[in-house]
Amino acid sequence: MEQLEQIKENLAKEKGFEDYSEMLLQSTHSFGDLDDVINELCARYAKLCINVSLEKAAENATAVYDSNFIADVKKDSILNPTNIILL
């Protein structure tokens, strides 16, 4: 979860706040603002988790090559739940 905390702090600084707590205090004045903050955090966290998970899936992918050296990547090796990384 350290990565999530870093994402929160980075977003706050990008929006011109000193830290995440200050951004939240300012955003609570309007539900729309707070909703925008939460949506942005979710999107950034999801993107980071997806990238790391895809890297792991690529490392764990298994392939079978035919006589023409054409690879058939085994779908199960990519979709294995152990490839999903939550940071």
Jmol script that loads the backbone (N, CA, C; Angstrom):
load data "model"
ATOM      1  N   MET A   1       0.804  -1.197   0.000  1.00  0.00           N
ATOM      2  CA  MET A   1       0.000   0.000   0.000  1.00  0.00           C
ATOM      3  C   MET A   1       0.853   1.269   0.000  1.00  0.00           C
ATOM      4  N   GLU A   2       2.143   1.099   0.145  1.00  0.00           N
ATOM      5  CA  GLU A   2       3.045   2.256   0.116  1.00  0.00           C
ATOM      6  C   GLU A   2       2.928   2.991  -1.219  1.00  0.00           C
ATOM      7  N   GLN A   3       2.748   2.234  -2.294  1.00  0.00           N
ATOM      8  CA  GLN A   3       2.600   2.847  -3.613  1.00  0.00           C
ATOM      9  C   GLN A   3       1.348   3.717  -3.676  1.00  0.00           C
ATOM     10  N   LEU A   4       0.260   3.261  -3.068  1.00  0.00           N
ATOM     11  CA  LEU A   4      -0.981   4.029  -3.066  1.00  0.00           C
ATOM     12  C   LEU A   4      -0.795   5.345  -2.320  1.00  0.00           C
ATOM     13  N   GLU A   5      -0.093   5.291  -1.199  1.00  0.00           N
ATOM     14  CA  GLU A   5       0.179   6.519  -0.449  1.00  0.00           C
ATOM     15  C   GLU A   5       0.994   7.499  -1.283  1.00  0.00           C
ATOM     16  N   GLN A   6       1.950   6.987  -2.030  1.00  0.00           N
ATOM     17  CA  GLN A   6       2.769   7.843  -2.890  1.00  0.00           C
ATOM     18  C   GLN A   6       1.928   8.459  -4.001  1.00  0.00           C
ATOM     19  N   ILE A   7       1.024   7.686  -4.569  1.00  0.00           N
ATOM     20  CA  ILE A   7       0.126   8.203  -5.608  1.00  0.00           C
ATOM     21  C   ILE A   7      -0.724   9.340  -5.040  1.00  0.00           C
ATOM     22  N   LYS A   8      -1.238   9.152  -3.822  1.00  0.00           N
ATOM     23  CA  LYS A   8      -2.050  10.197  -3.182  1.00  0.00           C
ATOM     24  C   LYS A   8      -1.248  11.489  -3.016  1.00  0.00           C
ATOM     25  N   GLU A   9      -0.044  11.363  -2.500  1.00  0.00           N
ATOM     26  CA  GLU A   9       0.795  12.543  -2.279  1.00  0.00           C
ATOM     27  C   GLU A   9       1.163  13.227  -3.594  1.00  0.00           C
ATOM     28  N   ASN A  10       1.490  12.436  -4.615  1.00  0.00           N
ATOM     29  CA  ASN A  10       1.837  13.003  -5.922  1.00  0.00           C
ATOM     30  C   ASN A  10       0.660  13.767  -6.520  1.00  0.00           C
ATOM     31  N   LEU A  11      -0.534  13.181  -6.430  1.00  0.00           N
ATOM     32  CA  LEU A  11      -1.718  13.850  -6.978  1.00  0.00           C
ATOM     33  C   LEU A  11      -1.961  15.171  -6.259  1.00  0.00           C
ATOM     34  N   ALA A  12      -1.828  15.170  -4.958  1.00  0.00           N
ATOM     35  CA  ALA A  12      -2.039  16.398  -4.179  1.00  0.00           C
ATOM     36  C   ALA A  12      -1.060  17.487  -4.609  1.00  0.00           C
ATOM     37  N   LYS A  13       0.189  17.130  -4.757  1.00  0.00           N
ATOM     38  CA  LYS A  13       1.195  18.113  -5.162  1.00  0.00           C
ATOM     39  C   LYS A  13       0.931  18.629  -6.581  1.00  0.00           C
ATOM     40  N   GLU A  14       0.498  17.724  -7.480  1.00  0.00           N
ATOM     41  CA  GLU A  14       0.176  18.142  -8.849  1.00  0.00           C
ATOM     42  C   GLU A  14      -0.988  19.128  -8.870  1.00  0.00           C
ATOM     43  N   LYS A  15      -1.895  18.985  -7.920  1.00  0.00           N
ATOM     44  CA  LYS A  15      -3.065  19.869  -7.839  1.00  0.00           C
ATOM     45  C   LYS A  15      -2.766  21.142  -7.058  1.00  0.00           C
ATOM     46  N   GLY A  16      -1.517  21.291  -6.578  1.00  0.00           N
ATOM     47  CA  GLY A  16      -1.112  22.512  -5.909  1.00  0.00           C
ATOM     48  C   GLY A  16      -1.298  22.519  -4.399  1.00  0.00           C
ATOM     49  N   PHE A  17      -1.506  21.343  -3.807  1.00  0.00           N
ATOM     50  CA  PHE A  17      -1.675  21.244  -2.361  1.00  0.00           C
ATOM     51  C   PHE A  17      -0.371  20.801  -1.714  1.00  0.00           C
ATOM     52  N   GLU A  18      -0.265  21.082  -0.411  1.00  0.00           N
ATOM     53  CA  GLU A  18       0.930  20.690   0.316  1.00  0.00           C
ATOM     54  C   GLU A  18       1.012  19.170   0.466  1.00  0.00           C
ATOM     55  N   ASP A  19      -0.131  18.542   0.757  1.00  0.00           N
ATOM     56  CA  ASP A  19      -0.172  17.086   0.902  1.00  0.00           C
ATOM     57  C   ASP A  19      -1.594  16.585   0.671  1.00  0.00           C
ATOM     58  N   TYR A  20      -1.751  15.271   0.767  1.00  0.00           N
ATOM     59  CA  TYR A  20      -3.043  14.638   0.495  1.00  0.00           C
ATOM     60  C   TYR A  20      -4.117  15.076   1.488  1.00  0.00           C
ATOM     61  N   SER A  21      -3.752  15.219   2.745  1.00  0.00           N
ATOM     62  CA  SER A  21      -4.730  15.628   3.760  1.00  0.00           C
ATOM     63  C   SER A  21      -5.316  17.000   3.437  1.00  0.00           C
ATOM     64  N   GLU A  22      -4.461  17.928   3.041  1.00  0.00           N
ATOM     65  CA  GLU A  22      -4.943  19.263   2.686  1.00  0.00           C
ATOM     66  C   GLU A  22      -5.880  19.195   1.482  1.00  0.00           C
ATOM     67  N   MET A  23      -5.520  18.375   0.503  1.00  0.00           N
ATOM     68  CA  MET A  23      -6.366  18.240  -0.682  1.00  0.00           C
ATOM     69  C   MET A  23      -7.740  17.691  -0.302  1.00  0.00           C
ATOM     70  N   LEU A  24      -7.763  16.699   0.574  1.00  0.00           N
ATOM     71  CA  LEU A  24      -9.042  16.128   1.007  1.00  0.00           C
ATOM     72  C   LEU A  24      -9.892  17.151   1.731  1.00  0.00           C
ATOM     73  N   LEU A  25      -9.278  17.920   2.614  1.00  0.00           N
ATOM     74  CA  LEU A  25     -10.021  18.942   3.345  1.00  0.00           C
ATOM     75  C   LEU A  25     -10.646  19.958   2.390  1.00  0.00           C
ATOM     76  N   GLN A  26      -9.885  20.357   1.393  1.00  0.00           N
ATOM     77  CA  GLN A  26     -10.399  21.318   0.417  1.00  0.00           C
ATOM     78  C   GLN A  26     -11.469  20.704  -0.476  1.00  0.00           C
ATOM     79  N   SER A  27     -11.330  19.426  -0.782  1.00  0.00           N
ATOM     80  CA  SER A  27     -12.252  18.750  -1.691  1.00  0.00           C
ATOM     81  C   SER A  27     -13.584  18.406  -1.042  1.00  0.00           C
ATOM     82  N   THR A  28     -13.623  18.323   0.275  1.00  0.00           N
ATOM     83  CA  THR A  28     -14.862  17.939   0.939  1.00  0.00           C
ATOM     84  C   THR A  28     -15.915  19.040   0.878  1.00  0.00           C
ATOM     85  N   HIS A  29     -15.548  20.224   0.430  1.00  0.00           N
ATOM     86  CA  HIS A  29     -16.523  21.308   0.293  1.00  0.00           C
ATOM     87  C   HIS A  29     -17.502  21.020  -0.837  1.00  0.00           C
ATOM     88  N   SER A  30     -17.103  20.212  -1.759  1.00  0.00           N
ATOM     89  CA  SER A  30     -17.959  19.871  -2.892  1.00  0.00           C
ATOM     90  C   SER A  30     -17.839  18.384  -3.162  1.00  0.00           C
ATOM     91  N   PHE A  31     -18.973  17.690  -3.181  1.00  0.00           N
ATOM     92  CA  PHE A  31     -18.944  16.254  -3.427  1.00  0.00           C
ATOM     93  C   PHE A  31     -18.318  15.951  -4.779  1.00  0.00           C
ATOM     94  N   GLY A  32     -18.595  16.802  -5.765  1.00  0.00           N
ATOM     95  CA  GLY A  32     -18.026  16.585  -7.098  1.00  0.00           C
ATOM     96  C   GLY A  32     -16.510  16.601  -7.081  1.00  0.00           C
ATOM     97  N   ASP A  33     -15.934  17.539  -6.321  1.00  0.00           N
ATOM     98  CA  ASP A  33     -14.475  17.617  -6.229  1.00  0.00           C
ATOM     99  C   ASP A  33     -13.900  16.358  -5.586  1.00  0.00           C
ATOM    100  N   LEU A  34     -14.529  15.922  -4.504  1.00  0.00           N
ATOM    101  CA  LEU A  34     -14.046  14.724  -3.818  1.00  0.00           C
ATOM    102  C   LEU A  34     -14.189  13.499  -4.711  1.00  0.00           C
ATOM    103  N   ASP A  35     -15.289  13.422  -5.415  1.00  0.00           N
ATOM    104  CA  ASP A  35     -15.510  12.317  -6.335  1.00  0.00           C
ATOM    105  C   ASP A  35     -14.445  12.307  -7.434  1.00  0.00           C
ATOM    106  N   ASP A  36     -14.077  13.485  -7.928  1.00  0.00           N
ATOM    107  CA  ASP A  36     -13.030  13.584  -8.948  1.00  0.00           C
ATOM    108  C   ASP A  36     -11.688  13.093  -8.406  1.00  0.00           C
ATOM    109  N   VAL A  37     -11.389  13.454  -7.161  1.00  0.00           N
ATOM    110  CA  VAL A  37     -10.136  13.020  -6.527  1.00  0.00           C
ATOM    111  C   VAL A  37     -10.105  11.502  -6.411  1.00  0.00           C
ATOM    112  N   ILE A  38     -11.188  10.928  -5.935  1.00  0.00           N
ATOM    113  CA  ILE A  38     -11.253   9.472  -5.756  1.00  0.00           C
ATOM    114  C   ILE A  38     -11.136   8.768  -7.100  1.00  0.00           C
ATOM    115  N   ASN A  39     -11.821   9.273  -8.106  1.00  0.00           N
ATOM    116  CA  ASN A  39     -11.743   8.657  -9.434  1.00  0.00           C
ATOM    117  C   ASN A  39     -10.332   8.712 -10.000  1.00  0.00           C
ATOM    118  N   GLU A  40      -9.662   9.833  -9.830  1.00  0.00           N
ATOM    119  CA  GLU A  40      -8.292   9.977 -10.328  1.00  0.00           C
ATOM    120  C   GLU A  40      -7.341   9.031  -9.594  1.00  0.00           C
ATOM    121  N   LEU A  41      -7.491   8.928  -8.277  1.00  0.00           N
ATOM    122  CA  LEU A  41      -6.648   8.011  -7.506  1.00  0.00           C
ATOM    123  C   LEU A  41      -6.862   6.569  -7.941  1.00  0.00           C
ATOM    124  N   CYS A  42      -8.122   6.188  -8.112  1.00  0.00           N
ATOM    125  CA  CYS A  42      -8.429   4.819  -8.542  1.00  0.00           C
ATOM    126  C   CYS A  42      -7.820   4.516  -9.902  1.00  0.00           C
ATOM    127  N   ALA A  43      -7.927   5.464 -10.819  1.00  0.00           N
ATOM    128  CA  ALA A  43      -7.385   5.260 -12.161  1.00  0.00           C
ATOM    129  C   ALA A  43      -5.866   5.108 -12.134  1.00  0.00           C
ATOM    130  N   ARG A  44      -5.191   5.949 -11.364  1.00  0.00           N
ATOM    131  CA  ARG A  44      -3.725   5.873 -11.286  1.00  0.00           C
ATOM    132  C   ARG A  44      -3.270   4.576 -10.618  1.00  0.00           C
ATOM    133  N   TYR A  45      -3.949   4.183  -9.549  1.00  0.00           N
ATOM    134  CA  TYR A  45      -3.592   2.950  -8.849  1.00  0.00           C
ATOM    135  C   TYR A  45      -3.837   1.741  -9.749  1.00  0.00           C
ATOM    136  N   ALA A  46      -4.971   1.738 -10.438  1.00  0.00           N
ATOM    137  CA  ALA A  46      -5.289   0.628 -11.338  1.00  0.00           C
ATOM    138  C   ALA A  46      -4.244   0.512 -12.449  1.00  0.00           C
ATOM    139  N   LYS A  47      -3.861   1.641 -13.021  1.00  0.00           N
ATOM    140  CA  LYS A  47      -2.870   1.623 -14.094  1.00  0.00           C
ATOM    141  C   LYS A  47      -1.535   1.063 -13.605  1.00  0.00           C
ATOM    142  N   LEU A  48      -1.132   1.464 -12.417  1.00  0.00           N
ATOM    143  CA  LEU A  48       0.121   0.957 -11.860  1.00  0.00           C
ATOM    144  C   LEU A  48       0.038  -0.553 -11.621  1.00  0.00           C
ATOM    145  N   CYS A  49      -1.053  -1.008 -11.024  1.00  0.00           N
ATOM    146  CA  CYS A  49      -1.227  -2.445 -10.765  1.00  0.00           C
ATOM    147  C   CYS A  49      -1.283  -3.243 -12.070  1.00  0.00           C
ATOM    148  N   ILE A  50      -1.963  -2.691 -13.065  1.00  0.00           N
ATOM    149  CA  ILE A  50      -2.052  -3.372 -14.360  1.00  0.00           C
ATOM    150  C   ILE A  50      -0.675  -3.511 -14.983  1.00  0.00           C
ATOM    151  N   ASN A  51       0.099  -2.438 -14.980  1.00  0.00           N
ATOM    152  CA  ASN A  51       1.435  -2.502 -15.580  1.00  0.00           C
ATOM    153  C   ASN A  51       2.318  -3.538 -14.897  1.00  0.00           C
ATOM    154  N   VAL A  52       2.309  -3.559 -13.572  1.00  0.00           N
ATOM    155  CA  VAL A  52       3.129  -4.517 -12.831  1.00  0.00           C
ATOM    156  C   VAL A  52       2.632  -5.938 -13.070  1.00  0.00           C
ATOM    157  N   SER A  53       1.321  -6.114 -13.092  1.00  0.00           N
ATOM    158  CA  SER A  53       0.742  -7.441 -13.327  1.00  0.00           C
ATOM    159  C   SER A  53       1.062  -7.949 -14.727  1.00  0.00           C
ATOM    160  N   LEU A  54       1.012  -7.060 -15.716  1.00  0.00           N
ATOM    161  CA  LEU A  54       1.346  -7.472 -17.084  1.00  0.00           C
ATOM    162  C   LEU A  54       2.817  -7.853 -17.206  1.00  0.00           C
ATOM    163  N   GLU A  55       3.676  -7.124 -16.511  1.00  0.00           N
ATOM    164  CA  GLU A  55       5.097  -7.486 -16.515  1.00  0.00           C
ATOM    165  C   GLU A  55       5.290  -8.889 -15.935  1.00  0.00           C
ATOM    166  N   LYS A  56       4.602  -9.168 -14.824  1.00  0.00           N
ATOM    167  CA  LYS A  56       4.729 -10.490 -14.208  1.00  0.00           C
ATOM    168  C   LYS A  56       4.149 -11.565 -15.118  1.00  0.00           C
ATOM    169  N   ALA A  57       3.010 -11.275 -15.751  1.00  0.00           N
ATOM    170  CA  ALA A  57       2.402 -12.242 -16.669  1.00  0.00           C
ATOM    171  C   ALA A  57       3.341 -12.542 -17.836  1.00  0.00           C
ATOM    172  N   ALA A  58       4.025 -11.513 -18.323  1.00  0.00           N
ATOM    173  CA  ALA A  58       4.976 -11.714 -19.422  1.00  0.00           C
ATOM    174  C   ALA A  58       6.136 -12.599 -18.980  1.00  0.00           C
ATOM    175  N   GLU A  59       6.594 -12.411 -17.748  1.00  0.00           N
ATOM    176  CA  GLU A  59       7.687 -13.235 -17.223  1.00  0.00           C
ATOM    177  C   GLU A  59       7.253 -14.696 -17.066  1.00  0.00           C
ATOM    178  N   ASN A  60       5.986 -14.910 -16.715  1.00  0.00           N
ATOM    179  CA  ASN A  60       5.497 -16.260 -16.443  1.00  0.00           C
ATOM    180  C   ASN A  60       4.841 -16.936 -17.642  1.00  0.00           C
ATOM    181  N   ALA A  61       4.769 -16.233 -18.755  1.00  0.00           N
ATOM    182  CA  ALA A  61       4.118 -16.802 -19.934  1.00  0.00           C
ATOM    183  C   ALA A  61       4.907 -17.994 -20.463  1.00  0.00           C
ATOM    184  N   THR A  62       4.183 -18.995 -20.854  1.00  0.00           N
ATOM    185  CA  THR A  62       4.817 -20.161 -21.467  1.00  0.00           C
ATOM    186  C   THR A  62       4.326 -20.269 -22.905  1.00  0.00           C
ATOM    187  N   ALA A  63       5.210 -20.720 -23.759  1.00  0.00           N
ATOM    188  CA  ALA A  63       4.871 -20.828 -25.177  1.00  0.00           C
ATOM    189  C   ALA A  63       5.362 -22.162 -25.721  1.00  0.00           C
ATOM    190  N   VAL A  64       4.641 -22.626 -26.714  1.00  0.00           N
ATOM    191  CA  VAL A  64       5.024 -23.837 -27.440  1.00  0.00           C
ATOM    192  C   VAL A  64       5.276 -23.407 -28.879  1.00  0.00           C
ATOM    193  N   TYR A  65       6.401 -23.823 -29.419  1.00  0.00           N
ATOM    194  CA  TYR A  65       6.763 -23.432 -30.773  1.00  0.00           C
ATOM    195  C   TYR A  65       6.509 -24.583 -31.729  1.00  0.00           C
ATOM    196  N   ASP A  66       5.976 -24.247 -32.917  1.00  0.00           N
ATOM    197  CA  ASP A  66       5.766 -25.291 -33.916  1.00  0.00           C
ATOM    198  C   ASP A  66       7.028 -25.416 -34.773  1.00  0.00           C
ATOM    199  N   SER A  67       6.957 -26.218 -35.798  1.00  0.00           N
ATOM    200  CA  SER A  67       8.140 -26.482 -36.626  1.00  0.00           C
ATOM    201  C   SER A  67       8.613 -25.246 -37.396  1.00  0.00           C
ATOM    202  N   ASN A  68       7.751 -24.249 -37.533  1.00  0.00           N
ATOM    203  CA  ASN A  68       8.126 -23.009 -38.211  1.00  0.00           C
ATOM    204  C   ASN A  68       8.540 -21.924 -37.210  1.00  0.00           C
ATOM    205  N   PHE A  69       8.752 -22.334 -35.980  1.00  0.00           N
ATOM    206  CA  PHE A  69       9.147 -21.424 -34.893  1.00  0.00           C
ATOM    207  C   PHE A  69       8.099 -20.344 -34.624  1.00  0.00           C
ATOM    208  N   ILE A  70       6.842 -20.699 -34.844  1.00  0.00           N
ATOM    209  CA  ILE A  70       5.740 -19.799 -34.508  1.00  0.00           C
ATOM    210  C   ILE A  70       5.264 -20.182 -33.109  1.00  0.00           C
ATOM    211  N   ALA A  71       5.208 -19.188 -32.239  1.00  0.00           N
ATOM    212  CA  ALA A  71       4.878 -19.445 -30.833  1.00  0.00           C
ATOM    213  C   ALA A  71       3.370 -19.459 -30.617  1.00  0.00           C
ATOM    214  N   ASP A  72       2.959 -20.397 -29.784  1.00  0.00           N
ATOM    215  CA  ASP A  72       1.590 -20.449 -29.284  1.00  0.00           C
ATOM    216  C   ASP A  72       1.689 -20.209 -27.781  1.00  0.00           C
ATOM    217  N   VAL A  73       1.342 -18.991 -27.364  1.00  0.00           N
ATOM    218  CA  VAL A  73       1.434 -18.646 -25.946  1.00  0.00           C
ATOM    219  C   VAL A  73       0.236 -19.255 -25.230  1.00  0.00           C
ATOM    220  N   LYS A  74       0.533 -19.940 -24.147  1.00  0.00           N
ATOM    221  CA  LYS A  74      -0.513 -20.598 -23.369  1.00  0.00           C
ATOM    222  C   LYS A  74      -1.276 -19.555 -22.554  1.00  0.00           C
ATOM    223  N   LYS A  75      -2.546 -19.407 -22.889  1.00  0.00           N
ATOM    224  CA  LYS A  75      -3.402 -18.407 -22.242  1.00  0.00           C
ATOM    225  C   LYS A  75      -3.449 -18.591 -20.729  1.00  0.00           C
ATOM    226  N   ASP A  76      -3.489 -19.836 -20.270  1.00  0.00           N
ATOM    227  CA  ASP A  76      -3.560 -20.091 -18.826  1.00  0.00           C
ATOM    228  C   ASP A  76      -2.351 -19.532 -18.090  1.00  0.00           C
ATOM    229  N   SER A  77      -1.198 -19.527 -18.736  1.00  0.00           N
ATOM    230  CA  SER A  77       0.003 -19.018 -18.070  1.00  0.00           C
ATOM    231  C   SER A  77      -0.050 -17.505 -17.892  1.00  0.00           C
ATOM    232  N   ILE A  78      -0.809 -16.831 -18.740  1.00  0.00           N
ATOM    233  CA  ILE A  78      -0.945 -15.379 -18.635  1.00  0.00           C
ATOM    234  C   ILE A  78      -2.064 -15.014 -17.661  1.00  0.00           C
ATOM    235  N   LEU A  79      -3.163 -15.769 -17.708  1.00  0.00           N
ATOM    236  CA  LEU A  79      -4.337 -15.459 -16.891  1.00  0.00           C
ATOM    237  C   LEU A  79      -4.262 -16.008 -15.480  1.00  0.00           C
ATOM    238  N   ASN A  80      -3.166 -16.627 -15.130  1.00  0.00           N
ATOM    239  CA  ASN A  80      -2.991 -17.184 -13.782  1.00  0.00           C
ATOM    240  C   ASN A  80      -3.175 -16.079 -12.753  1.00  0.00           C
ATOM    241  N   PRO A  81      -4.070 -16.286 -11.758  1.00  0.00           N
ATOM    242  CA  PRO A  81      -4.317 -15.259 -10.745  1.00  0.00           C
ATOM    243  C   PRO A  81      -3.083 -14.819  -9.961  1.00  0.00           C
ATOM    244  N   THR A  82      -2.058 -15.657  -9.917  1.00  0.00           N
ATOM    245  CA  THR A  82      -0.846 -15.260  -9.186  1.00  0.00           C
ATOM    246  C   THR A  82      -0.097 -14.132  -9.910  1.00  0.00           C
ATOM    247  N   ASN A  83      -0.466 -13.856 -11.160  1.00  0.00           N
ATOM    248  CA  ASN A  83       0.146 -12.754 -11.893  1.00  0.00           C
ATOM    249  C   ASN A  83      -0.430 -11.402 -11.493  1.00  0.00           C
ATOM    250  N   ILE A  84      -1.545 -11.390 -10.787  1.00  0.00           N
ATOM    251  CA  ILE A  84      -2.181 -10.134 -10.414  1.00  0.00           C
ATOM    252  C   ILE A  84      -1.492  -9.571  -9.177  1.00  0.00           C
ATOM    253  N   ILE A  85      -0.982  -8.373  -9.314  1.00  0.00           N
ATOM    254  CA  ILE A  85      -0.236  -7.720  -8.248  1.00  0.00           C
ATOM    255  C   ILE A  85      -1.020  -6.499  -7.762  1.00  0.00           C
ATOM    256  N   LEU A  86      -1.277  -6.466  -6.468  1.00  0.00           N
ATOM    257  CA  LEU A  86      -1.869  -5.288  -5.831  1.00  0.00           C
ATOM    258  C   LEU A  86      -0.791  -4.639  -4.998  1.00  0.00           C
ATOM    259  N   LEU A  87      -0.519  -3.399  -5.295  1.00  0.00           N
ATOM    260  CA  LEU A  87       0.580  -2.704  -4.626  1.00  0.00           C
ATOM    261  C   LEU A  87       0.119  -1.965  -3.395  1.00  0.00           C
TER     262      LEU A  87
END
end "model"
wireframe off; spacefill off
backbone 0.3
color backbone group
